[in-house]
Structure formats: structure tokens, C-alpha cells
Amino acid sequence: MKALLDAIVAKCKATSAIAAFSGTGGPFWDIAPEATSEPFMVITQIGGTENKLGFASGAYVEPVQIQFAVYAVGAAVAAGHAETLCNTFDALTSLTVTGGTSRRPLRRQPVRLAADEVDGNGKRIYQASVVYDFCVQRTLGV
């Protein structure tokens, strides 16, 4: 796990654009898809248990939501929340979500979503385990 996190941290530090915050009704953080072409991910904490994830990674440039409190990788590194970051990734691998905890890499197999798995703004809600795989693969380029 430490080696994985170190690789993620290194990738994030090498990327300058981890930003574009906007929204209404409180903190609503997102990522600008045009900000970078680097295949990395950003996880931002909105507050409570509803969080938005943004990916800049080729065909998969869209915000997605999961019901789990997480920190932005870049922000966690800057704030020294290494332990929180590690716990977040550990939790994402074991979190029981709709469809169980089987890990299906998003880059090879997009998740099939039911109508009730799309929020009011049309944002897709992915399984946490799939999001984790996607984060790791896209960040490390594997």
C-alpha cells in the first residue's frame, strides 16, 4: 500500500493542474477536464458523505459520485493527511456497495448503471471498488 500511495503522490506532485472549484449551496468541488491531459485522478471532499470525483483521463472525463467521505489526493498530500489518504484507499477496497465488492477495472469494462444510479444532475454513481481500480490504474498508467 505504501508503494502505491508513494507512486500516486509522485504523480500528483508532477502535475500542476489540480483545481477548478465552483458550485453553489456550499463547498462543491470539481475538476476542469481541460486542465490537463495527464492520466491522473483527483478526489475532493465536498463534506458529509456525498463526494464528487473528477478524472482527467481520455474518454472518461466526467465527474462521478460515491457515498463515501474522501480527501483529494493532492490536498491530502499538501495538508499532511497521509494516514487519512491511506485509510481512504484501504476503505474503498473493502467498502460494501451495490453489486458487492467485486473489483471491475473501469478502463476495461465500463460499469453498467441502472436508472436509479444517476443523480438529479445526471451524474453517474459508480461502485466505490470500481472507482478505486480506476484511480489506481489511471494514476499509475498500468
C-alpha angles and dihedrals in degrees: 000000000000092000090050093050092046090055091049092049092049091050092050093048089052091055119076102192112074101134149073104134119186144136144100137260096046133319108350111169127190140157127245106237090208092054095090144355093215113122096237135121134229123204114192130189114232096177136265112026101311112093137171123218124199127198130194099196120126114268094007101070105140137104115255131188134221128178097241134099110245140159129234109260091227094044093046091053092048093048094045095243094144092140093052090048092051092047090050094056092043090052094048091058094054103030111124108231138162107304095024128266100297109137115231114178109234095212090063101032123023112217116256107229129202119224092256090058093071118084128226092274094052093255115149119239113216130195110266092232091055091047089053092053090047092051094050096044097046094042095049095034094233 
